[in-house]
Amino acid sequence: MANEENLKPFKKGQSGNPAGRPVGTKNRSTIAKKWLETPEQFKNPITGEIEELTQEDIGTLALIKKMRSGDVRAYDSLMDSAHGKAIQTNDVNVNPELPLFID
């Protein structure tokens, strides 16, 4: 028989991780946003000019360059970023006069 103490190891209102995440610790998306916003002098592959671009701009321009060379996945990725992913739906029409299961 199971030990009842092991089935309910925590008292109501008691955390399983009392130390938890240290105060002030940043999550991954906050850190990624910080680095994506970091500017850099970079040669724009489209215009050929040296510009101050963010890492996000540089990545997007790299995708555009790949797309222009025929990379369909790069095109899909850009379109998803610009317009949102397409939602695939299935229309289901049920005729209440027909049986749902056929024997």
ABEGO torsion letter per residue (X at the ends): XBBAAAABABBBGBBABAAEBBBGBBBAAAAAAAAAABBBBBBBAAAGBBBBBBAAAAAAAAAAAAAAAGBAAAAAAAAAAAAEBBBBBBBBBBBAABBABBX
